[in-house]
């Protein structure tokens, strides 16, 4: 917990803390090593909602401006969460089975068309495209 009042939090004035690990070892942690509860909660939410450790392009679409729903939510409501095309999965576009760049492009196109057809909202890509080269 990082309790606070008057625009200050406990973590702002703590220099270090002593802890006992699960192994019974005494450790001293400096302020820079301590994560606030807010940071911890944020990281936990990322772990639950993002494919951490997976081969992923990350977020593929920008959230539509002026819309109440995120791109991810629109994709889910279009029935595409977990949808796969040639080894690429929709939403975070995870390579779960040796997908190719062509698989990813086909999936992006399919998601854009599906969301536009259902909601009349055009999704714009967040990703930057690098030209494909056959030889390095």
C-alpha positions, 0 to 999 in steps of 0.5 A: 500500500502507498497511503497518502494525503495532501498530494504526497504519498508514503513512497515519496518520503521512504528511502529504503525498507527492510523485508524478509523474503519467503526464504527467511532472508533479510533484504534492504530495498531502495526506493527505486526498487519499490513498485507502488501499488498503482504500478503493480496493479497496472502491470498485473492488468497488462499481464492479464490482458496482453500476450506477454512472452508471445510472438506478437506485433503488439497493438495493431489498431489505434483506438478510433477517435470520437468512439466510446469503444476501443479497437480491441473491444470492437474486434471482440464484439465483431466476434473476432477475439481468438479468430485465427488466419494462417497461424495469426490470431486476431486482437493482439495478432499473436503468431501461434503457429508459424504465421507469415507476414502475408497471414498477418496482412490477411488477418488485418484486412479481415478484421478491418472489413469485419469491424467496418461491416458491423459498426461502420467504423474504420480501424486504422493501423498502429503498426509501421510496415517494413518492406518485405525483402526476399534476400538479406 
